[in-house]
């Protein structure tokens, strides 16, 4: 279900940074909510973060790597960009920030469950109040998850 973005601010006023962050986060949630994880259908944390960054006007070069339908192709696509995993790609394009300064819409790295894609990186979008929007192996699509441990890394999006 796609939800329309909120109306533009009154003439003569630009949207504030927090408005931009919230709008982009809501647009990303609307785009991915209820859609099951699928590398073949481009529904994974890397594509979700790339979509989120486009909403903020700061596109990541993930699409330049081509498409992938399995874990090995995902690794090869990242290698074409000169990185081993998505956190390395974020390091090339965004600034790491301390967790204490994180704001709505910032990107975080979570501890990945051991498995086929664990070495590529598990990423999420910070929602606030200890929660993040992420794919999770126990859910049918990305969900808001409550973090018990602090993230491994965080990147500021604006």
N, C-alpha and C positions, 0 to 999 in steps of 0.2 A: 504494500500500500504506500504510494508516494504522497507525502504531504507537501503542500505548498509552503515555501519559505514565508516568513513574516513580511508584512508590507515594508517598503522602504521608509526610512525616516522622513520627517517633514522636509520640504525643500529648504536648502541652505544648511542642513545638518548632516554630517557624515555619520555612518554607523560607528559606534564605539568599538574598541577592541573586544570587549566582552560580548557585545552583540554579535560581532563577526564570529567569535569562537563558538558561541551557543548555536548560532544559525548553521554553521558548518557541521557541528556535532550532530544536531538534529537532522540535517540533510543526510549525513552518512548513516545514522541509525535508520532512517526511513528507507534508504537504498538497500541496506543489507539485512534488516530485521526479518526474521522468519525464513531466511534463505539458508539452506544447509551448506555446510562447508563442502566445496568442490573445486579442486584444482582445474578440472576440465572446464568448468563454467566460470572461471575467474572469480571464485568466491573464497578468498583466503585472507589472512591478516595483511599480507603485503599489498594486495589489490585494494583492500579496505582502507589502508593508510594512504595509498596513492590517491584514491577517490577523495578522501578527507582533505588532503593537501591541495588538490585541485579546487575544492570548494573555498579554500582560503586564499587562492590565487598564488600558491607556491607549489607548482607541480613537481613531482619527483620523476626521475628518468626511468621508472620501472617499465613503461610501455616500450622504450627503446630497446629493451632486452628481448623482446618477442614474447610469445605466449608459452605456456607450459601446461602439461596435463598430468604430470606425475612429479614425484620428489626429485628424481634425477634431472629431469628437464628444468625444474626450478633452480637447482644448483648451477646448471650450465648457463641459464639465463642470467643469473646473478654474476657468474664468472665473466660473461660478456661485458658487464658493467664494471668489471675490475674489483669486485667484492666477493667475499665468501658467504655473507649472510645479509639479511635486511638491516640489522643494527649497524653494520659497517656502512651501508648505503646511507642511512640516516646521519651517521657521523660525517659523511662527506657533504651533506646538504643542509643539515640543521645543527644548532648548537645544543650540546648537552647541558642540562640544568640540574641543580640539586633538587631532590624530591620535595624539600620544604618549600620550594618556590613554584611548584606545579600549579597550573590553572586549567580550567575547563578547556577541553580540546587538545591539550598537549598529548604527545605520544609517549607511551611507556613500554618497557620490555618486561615481560613476565618470565618466571621460571617455566621452561617448556617441559612438558611431560616427555619422558623417554619414548622415542619412537622414530618413525621415518623422517619427520620434518624437524626434529628437535634441534639439529645443527643450523637450520635456516633462521630460526628466531621466532619467538612468540610475542606479538605486539598487540597493544590495545590502545584505546582512546580514553583519556581520563574524563570522567563525568563529574566527579566531585563526591564529597562525603565518603571517601574510602572506596568508591566504586569505579569500575572501568568497563567499557564496552569492548567485548572480545569474543572470539570463537572459543568454545570450550568443548572438550571431547564428550561431555555428558549432556550436551544440549543439541537441539536440532538446527540451530542457527546461532548467530552471535547474540549474546545476552549481556546484561549488566551483572557483573560479578563483584562481590565484596572481597577486597583484598585483605588477607590475613597478614602477609608479610609485605614489606615495602618492595617496590619494583627493583629490578636489577639496574635499570637505567631509565632516564627520562630526557626527552627532547622538547624544547620550546618551539612551537609552531609559528609564532609571530614575534 
